[in-house]
Amino acid sequence: MERRFNSYNSYFIKNFGGRVQKISIDAGFSCPNRDGKISTGGCSFCRNDAFNPSYCRPEKSIRQQIEEGIEFHQRRYRRAKQYLAYFQPYSNTYKNVDELEKIYTQALEVEGIIGIVVGTRPDCIDEEKMSLLKEINKTHYVMVEYGVESVYDETLKRINRGHDFETAKKAICLTNEYGLPCGGHFIFGLPGESREMMLKAADIISELPLTTVKFHQLQIFKDTIMAEEYLSNPEAFHLFTLEDYIEFVIDFTERLNPDLVIERFAGEVPPRYLISKPWMNLRYDEVLNLIEKRMEERDTFQGKFIIHNA
């Protein structure tokens, strides 16, 4: 049965003929929002280690991380025969081009790796780095994935993001000009954003030349600036219940460009990292199943309102 949204699995089947699994790598990058170039505090919500699988550690070589990651995923996803090296934690273009080429090459030399996904900040990319990635793209798949988080400058300032939305738009457009697929990451529920603001963001995101999008509900991580803010004033935060989030994310998807590939609808981290965890005992696959079931009940689909208004 055809799914009611443009799924990541379908994207890979169309482009590679089967399932492709991303293998997270921590290559020891830093971030200009932490090392003093922009700020030393980092984004108020950020705790990168919450998303790292157990094999993903910077003290291990890139090859070792990939080989352990492939072994891990072969147990969980036996259909996957092809893999992408996913440079995930921090800003993975935040070095000079010669260093980046060496790092990316180490990953591409591992058997089974057919390409790389480079997670980074919009303010850590330029034409020289794009030229390197375009060159790699001649022989391997390359995707650049940007942490955008919000389309509203007042929100980005409040969470100490260190760049504005215009910076994100320019980076996304530059990536598109170089012919590379591009992903964007967005968080729902950031302080100060109403439901109406978040839904309006669908119109803005739909106009961006993105290939994929990832959506996460706001999660309050222990030992972060946002955790301190939440504990001192929890009334200032709206943390979605599971039922409310499902309805919201479907409302959002109805307004979203149907050409955009949805990689994720929600975030999943080990509960031990979280201050508040009203539905964190569910795995992402379970949440996705609930979202798809509810889409069927509502008889709706991605881009419903865009198509109806065309």
C-alpha positions in Angstrom: 0.0 0.0 0.0 1.3 3.5 -0.9 2.3 5.5 2.1 0.7 8.9 2.9 3.9 10.8 3.0 7.1 10.9 0.9 9.2 8.5 2.9 13.0 8.2 3.3 12.9 4.5 2.6 11.1 5.1 -0.7 13.8 7.8 -1.6 16.6 5.2 -1.2 14.7 2.5 -3.0 14.2 4.8 -5.9 17.8 6.0 -6.0 19.7 2.8 -4.9 17.3 0.0 -5.5 17.0 -1.1 -1.9 17.4 -0.2 1.8 20.4 2.0 2.7 21.5 2.4 6.3 23.2 5.5 7.8 26.2 4.7 10.1 26.8 7.5 12.6 30.5 8.7 13.0 32.0 11.0 15.5 35.1 12.3 13.8 36.1 14.7 16.6 34.7 17.9 15.1 34.0 20.9 17.2 31.5 23.8 16.8 32.0 27.5 16.4 29.2 28.0 18.8 31.2 26.2 21.5 34.9 27.0 20.9 34.6 30.8 21.2 34.4 31.8 17.5 30.7 32.6 17.9 30.0 31.6 21.5 31.2 29.2 24.2 27.8 28.2 25.5 26.5 26.4 22.4 22.8 26.1 21.5 20.7 26.1 24.7 19.0 22.7 23.8 22.1 20.9 22.6 23.5 17.7 24.0 25.1 15.8 21.1 26.0 12.6 23.0 22.2 11.9 23.5 22.0 10.9 19.9 25.2 9.0 19.5 24.9 5.2 19.3 27.2 3.2 21.6 29.8 2.5 18.8 30.1 6.1 17.9 33.0 7.5 19.9 35.8 9.9 18.7 38.6 8.0 20.4 37.9 5.2 17.9 39.1 5.4 14.3 36.6 6.2 11.6 37.0 2.7 10.1 36.4 1.1 13.5 33.2 3.1 14.1 31.9 2.2 10.7 32.7 -1.5 11.0 31.1 -1.7 14.5 28.1 0.3 13.2 27.6 -2.1 10.2 27.7 -5.0 12.6 25.2 -3.3 14.9 22.8 -2.5 12.1 23.1 -5.9 10.5 21.5 -7.4 13.6 18.6 -4.8 13.5 18.1 -4.2 9.8 19.1 -7.4 7.9 17.9 -6.1 4.6 20.5 -3.3 4.5 23.4 -4.1 2.2 24.6 -0.6 1.4 25.7 2.1 3.9 26.2 5.8 4.2 28.8 7.2 6.6 26.9 9.8 8.6 29.1 12.5 10.1 26.7 13.5 12.8 27.9 15.1 16.0 28.8 18.8 16.0 29.8 20.7 12.8 31.3 18.3 10.3 32.6 20.9 7.9 34.4 22.9 10.6 37.9 22.2 9.4 40.0 23.3 6.4 39.4 21.6 3.1 42.6 19.4 3.2 41.6 18.0 6.6 38.0 17.4 5.5 39.2 15.5 2.4 41.3 13.2 4.5 38.5 12.5 7.0 35.8 11.9 4.3 38.2 9.6 2.3 38.8 7.4 5.4 35.1 6.7 5.5 34.7 6.1 1.8 37.5 3.5 1.8 35.5 1.2 4.0 33.8 -1.7 2.2 30.1 -1.3 1.9 30.1 2.5 2.2 28.5 4.1 -0.9 28.6 7.7 0.2 28.6 10.2 3.0 26.0 12.4 4.8 27.6 15.5 6.3 25.8 17.1 9.2 26.8 20.7 9.8 25.7 24.3 10.6 24.7 26.7 7.8 27.5 29.1 8.8 30.2 26.4 8.4 30.0 26.0 4.7 31.5 27.9 1.7 32.2 27.5 -2.0 35.6 25.9 -1.4 34.0 23.2 0.8 31.2 22.8 -1.6 33.7 22.2 -4.4 35.2 19.4 -2.5 31.9 17.8 -1.8 30.9 18.2 -5.5 34.1 16.4 -6.5 33.4 13.5 -4.1 29.8 13.4 -5.5 31.2 12.4 -8.9 32.0 8.9 -7.5 30.0 8.6 -4.3 26.6 9.8 -3.0 26.9 13.0 -0.9 24.2 14.7 1.1 24.7 17.8 3.3 22.4 18.0 6.3 21.9 21.4 8.0 20.7 22.1 11.5 18.2 24.9 10.8 16.0 24.3 13.9 13.6 27.2 13.4 12.6 29.6 10.6 12.1 32.5 13.1 15.0 34.8 14.0 13.6 35.6 17.4 13.6 31.9 18.3 17.1 31.3 16.9 18.4 34.2 19.1 16.5 32.9 22.2 18.1 29.4 21.9 21.6 31.0 21.2 21.8 29.4 17.8 24.5 31.9 16.6 23.1 32.4 13.1 19.8 33.7 11.6 17.4 32.0 9.2 18.8 33.9 6.2 22.1 32.2 6.8 20.4 28.8 6.6 18.6 29.8 3.4 21.8 30.9 1.7 23.6 27.6 2.7 20.7 25.5 1.4 20.5 27.4 -1.9 24.3 27.2 -2.3 24.2 23.4 -1.8 21.4 23.2 -4.4 23.4 25.3 -6.8 26.3 22.8 -6.5 23.9 20.0 -7.4 24.0 18.2 -4.1 21.0 16.8 -2.2 20.4 18.7 1.0 18.6 18.0 4.2 17.2 20.3 6.9 16.6 19.6 10.6 13.8 21.4 12.5 12.5 21.3 16.1 8.9 21.7 17.1 8.0 23.3 20.4 10.9 25.7 20.9 10.2 28.4 23.5 8.2 31.3 22.2 6.7 29.6 19.2 2.9 29.1 19.1 1.2 26.3 17.3 0.2 28.8 14.5 3.8 29.9 14.1 5.0 26.3 13.8 2.3 25.5 11.2 3.1 28.6 9.2 6.7 27.3 9.1 5.5 24.6 6.7 4.9 27.2 4.0 8.4 28.6 4.5 10.1 25.2 4.5 8.1 24.2 1.4 9.8 26.9 -0.6 13.3 25.9 0.2 15.3 23.7 -2.3 15.6 20.9 0.2 15.7 17.2 -0.6 14.9 15.8 2.9 13.6 17.1 6.2 13.9 15.8 9.7 11.4 16.9 12.4 12.0 16.5 16.2 9.7 17.4 19.1 11.4 19.5 21.7 13.2 17.4 24.3 14.7 18.9 27.4 18.2 17.3 27.9 19.8 17.2 31.3 22.9 19.3 31.8 21.9 21.9 29.2 21.1 25.6 29.4 17.6 24.9 28.4 17.2 22.4 31.2 18.1 25.2 33.7 15.5 27.4 32.0 12.8 24.7 32.1 13.4 23.8 35.7 13.2 27.5 36.8 10.1 28.2 34.7 8.4 25.1 33.3 5.2 27.1 32.5 7.2 28.9 29.7 7.5 25.6 27.8 4.9 23.6 25.9 6.1 20.0 25.7 3.9 17.9 23.4 1.9 15.0 24.7 2.0 12.0 22.3 -1.6 12.5 21.2 -1.1 16.3 20.6 2.1 15.8 18.7 0.6 13.2 16.4 -2.3 15.6 15.5 0.1 18.6 15.1 2.7 16.8 12.9 -0.1 15.5 10.7 -1.5 19.1 10.4 2.0 20.2 9.5 2.5 17.5 6.9 -0.8 18.4 5.2 0.8 21.8 4.5 4.2 20.5 3.5 5.5 20.4 -0.1 4.9 16.7 -1.2 8.2 16.6 -3.0 10.1 16.9 0.2 11.3 13.6 1.6 10.5 13.2 5.3 13.3 11.3 7.0 11.9 11.5 10.5 8.7 12.8 12.2 10.1 12.7 15.8 13.2 12.4 17.9 14.2 9.4 19.9 16.9 9.4 22.6 17.6 7.2 25.7 15.3 8.4 28.5 18.2 8.8 30.9 19.2 12.0 29.1 15.8 13.7 29.5 14.4 15.9 32.2 10.8 15.4 31.0 9.9 12.2 29.2 6.1 11.9 28.9 6.2 9.4 25.9 9.9 8.6 25.6 9.4 4.9 26.3 8.2 4.5 22.8 10.6 3.7 20.0 10.5 5.8 16.9 9.1 3.0 14.8 6.1 2.8 17.2 5.5 6.5 17.0 5.7 6.4 13.2 3.1 3.6 13.2 0.8 5.7 15.3 1.2 8.7 13.0 0.5 6.6 9.9 -2.5 5.0 11.4 -3.9 8.4 12.4 -3.3 9.7 8.8 -5.4 6.8 7.5 -8.1 7.6 10.0 -8.1 11.2 8.9 -7.8 10.1 5.3 -5.1 12.7 4.7 -1.6 12.9 3.2 1.5 15.1 2.7 0.7 18.2 0.8 -3.0 17.8 0.9 -3.7 21.5 1.2 -1.0 22.5 -1.2 -2.5 20.2 -3.9 -6.1 21.3 -3.1 -5.2 25.0 -3.4 -3.2 24.6 -6.6 
